[in-house]
Amino acid sequence: MSYINLPENNVELRLIEYDHEQFLKDREEEIITTSENVVKINTIFSDLANIVSSQQDNIDDIENNITSSLSKTEDGVVQLNKAKNYQKITNKCCLYLLCFVLFFLFLIILYVFLL
């Protein structure tokens, strides 16, 4: 049969109680420090979440601007193609008109010289 050896004198018992009380105080201080650190980390994560949220708004604005510029660029390409077609038609009309005027002048000059 085994027995727990308890200190025989009062001094040893007080030292054990003091060590136990010191251990509990140290543990309580560590718990308080850990709690304060958790609160600080929570604050940091809250600030980080706010920053990410505000940056998300900026990213959304950039995305909307890119989408808008793509749409406007496509519209611009369509307008340039229309202008190119109108330019071709105008050039053809001017060429036909020039040919008609030259032909008409040729007929006038020919008529003048033949008379």
DRENKOLFI-684667 format. One record per atom (N, C-alpha, C): x, y, z. Coordinates in steps of 0.1 Angstrom, whole numbers, padded with zeros to 4 digits, always signed. Layout:
BEGIN
XYZ
...
//
This chain:
BEGIN
+0008-0012+0000
+0000+0000+0000
+0009+0012+0000
+0005+0022-0009
+0013+0034-0009
+0006+0046-0003
+0013+0054+0002
+0007+0066+0009
+0013+0078+0002
+0005+0089+0002
+0010+0102-0003
+0018+0108+0008
+0030+0112+0004
+0039+0118+0014
+0035+0133+0015
+0030+0137+0026
+0027+0151+0028
+0038+0157+0036
+0040+0170+0034
+0051+0176+0041
+0048+0176+0056
+0058+0174+0063
+0056+0172+0078
+0055+0186+0085
+0063+0195+0080
+0062+0208+0087
+0055+0219+0080
+0051+0228+0087
+0043+0239+0082
+0050+0248+0071
+0063+0249+0071
+0071+0257+0062
+0070+0251+0048
+0071+0238+0047
+0071+0231+0034
+0056+0232+0029
+0047+0231+0037
+0033+0233+0032
+0030+0247+0027
+0036+0257+0034
+0034+0271+0029
+0041+0273+0016
+0053+0267+0014
+0060+0268+0002
+0052+0262-0010
+0046+0251-0007
+0038+0244-0017
+0026+0253-0021
+0020+0258-0011
+0008+0267-0013
+0012+0280-0020
+0024+0285-0017
+0029+0297-0024
+0032+0294-0038
+0039+0283-0041
+0041+0278-0055
+0028+0277-0062
+0018+0271-0056
+0006+0268-0062
-0001+0282-0065
-0001+0291-0056
-0007+0304-0058
+0000+0312-0069
+0014+0311-0069
+0021+0317-0079
+0018+0312-0093
+0017+0299-0093
+0013+0292-0106
+0000+0297-0111
-0010+0298-0102
-0023+0303-0106
-0023+0317-0110
-0015+0326-0103
-0014+0340-0107
-0008+0341-0121
+0003+0333-0123
+0010+0333-0136
+0000+0328-0147
-0007+0318-0144
-0017+0313-0154
-0027+0323-0157
-0032+0330-0146
-0043+0340-0149
-0037+0352-0157
-0025+0356-0155
-0018+0366-0163
-0017+0362-0177
-0013+0350-0179
-0012+0344-0193
-0025+0344-0200
-0036+0340-0193
-0049+0340-0198
-0054+0354-0202
-0051+0364-0193
-0054+0378-0196
-0047+0383-0208
-0034+0380-0209
-0025+0384-0220
-0031+0378-0233
-0034+0365-0232
-0039+0358-0244
-0052+0364-0248
-0061+0367-0239
-0074+0374-0242
-0072+0387-0249
-0062+0395-0243
-0059+0408-0249
-0054+0406-0264
-0045+0397-0266
-0040+0394-0279
-0051+0390-0289
-0061+0382-0284
-0072+0378-0292
-0080+0390-0296
-0082+0399-0287
-0090+0411-0290
-0082+0419-0300
-0069+0421-0299
-0061+0428-0309
-0061+0421-0323
-0060+0408-0323
-0061+0401-0336
-0075+0403-0342
-0085+0403-0334
-0099+0405-0339
-0100+0419-0345
-0094+0429-0338
-0094+0443-0344
-0087+0443-0357
-0075+0436-0357
-0067+0436-0370
-0075+0430-0381
-0082+0419-0378
-0090+0412-0389
-0102+0421-0393
-0108+0428-0383
-0119+0437-0387
-0114+0448-0396
-0102+0454-0393
-0097+0464-0401
-0093+0459-0415
-0088+0447-0416
-0085+0440-0428
-0097+0437-0436
-0108+0433-0430
-0120+0431-0437
-0126+0444-0443
-0125+0455-0435
-0129+0468-0441
-0121+0472-0453
-0108+0470-0452
-0099+0474-0463
-0102+0466-0475
-0104+0453-0473
-0108+0444-0485
-0121+0448-0491
-0130+0452-0482
-0143+0456-0487
-0142+0469-0495
-0135+0478-0490
-0133+0491-0498
-0125+0488-0511
-0116+0479-0511
-0109+0476-0523
-0118+0468-0533
-0127+0460-0527
-0136+0453-0536
-0145+0463-0544
-0149+0474-0537
-0156+0484-0544
-0148+0490-0556
-0135+0493-0553
-0127+0498-0564
-0125+0488-0575
-0124+0475-0572
-0122+0465-0582
-0135+0464-0590
-0146+0465-0583
-0159+0465-0591
-0160+0476-0600
-0156+0488-0596
-0156+0500-0605
-0147+0498-0617
-0135+0492-0614
-0126+0489-0626
-0132+0479-0635
-0138+0469-0630
-0145+0459-0638
-0156+0465-0647
-0164+0474-0640
-0174+0481-0648
-0169+0490-0659
-0158+0497-0656
-0151+0505-0666
-0146+0497-0677
-0140+0486-0674
-0135+0477-0685
-0146+0472-0694
-0157+0468-0688
-0169+0463-0695
-0174+0474-0704
-0175+0486-0698
-0180+0498-0706
-0171+0501-0717
-0158+0501-0715
-0149+0505-0726
-0149+0494-0737
-0151+0482-0733
-0152+0471-0743
-0164+0474-0752
-0175+0477-0746
-0188+0479-0753
-0186+0491-0762
-0180+0502-0757
-0178+0514-0765
-0168+0512-0776
-0158+0504-0774
-0149+0501-0784
-0155+0493-0795
-0164+0483-0792
-0171+0476-0802
-0180+0485-0810
-0187+0494-0803
-0195+0504-0810
-0187+0513-0820
-0175+0516-0815
-0166+0524-0823
-0161+0517-0836
-0158+0504-0834
-0155+0496-0846
-0166+0495-0856
-0178+0494-0851
-0190+0494-0860
-0191+0507-0867
-0189+0518-0860
-0190+0531-0866
-0179+0533-0877
-0167+0529-0874
-0156+0530-0883
-0158+0522-0896
-0164+0510-0894
-0168+0502-0906
-0178+0509-0915
-0188+0515-0908
-0198+0523-0915
-0191+0534-0923
-0182+0541-0916
-0176+0553-0922
-0167+0548-0934
-0161+0537-0933
-0153+0531-0944
-0161+0528-0956
-0173+0522-0953
-0182+0519-0964
-0188+0532-0971
-0191+0542-0963
-0196+0555-0968
-0184+0561-0976
-0172+0560-0971
-0161+0566-0978
-0159+0559-0992
-0160+0546-0993
-0159+0539-1005
-0170+0543-1015
-0183+0544-1010
-0194+0549-1018
-0191+0563-1023
-0187+0572-1014
-0184+0586-1018
-0173+0586-1029
-0163+0579-1027
-0152+0578-1036
-0156+0573-1050
-0165+0563-1050
-0170+0558-1063
-0179+0569-1070
-0187+0575-1062
-0196+0586-1068
-0187+0597-1073
-0177+0601-1066
-0168+0612-1071
-0161+0607-1084
-0157+0595-1084
-0150+0590-1096
-0159+0590-1108
-0172+0585-1106
-0182+0585-1117
-0185+0599-1121
-0186+0608-1112
-0189+0622-1115
-0178+0628-1123
-0165+0625-1119
-0154+0630-1126
-0153+0624-1140
-0156+0612-1141
-0156+0605-1155
-0167+0612-1163
-0178+0614-1158
-0189+0620-1165
-0186+0634-1170
-0180+0642-1160
-0176+0656-1164
-0165+0655-1175
-0155+0647-1174
-0145+0646-1184
-0150+0642-1197
-0159+0632-1197
-0166+0628-1209
-0174+0639-1215
-0181+0646-1207
-0189+0658-1212
-0180+0669-1218
-0169+0671-1211
-0159+0681-1216
-0153+0676-1229
-0150+0664-1230
-0145+0658-1242
-0154+0660-1254
-0167+0658-1251
-0177+0659-1261
-0179+0674-1265
-0178+0683-1256
-0178+0697-1259
-0166+0702-1267
-0155+0697-1263
-0142+0701-1270
-0143+0695-1285
-0148+0683-1286
-0149+0676-1299
-0159+0683-1307
-0170+0687-1301
-0180+0695-1309
-0175+0708-1314
-0167+0715-1305
-0161+0728-1308
-0152+0727-1320
-0143+0717-1320
-0133+0715-1330
-0139+0710-1343
-0150+0703-1342
-0156+0697-1355
-0164+0708-1362
-0168+0718-1356
-0176+0728-1362
-0167+0738-1369
//
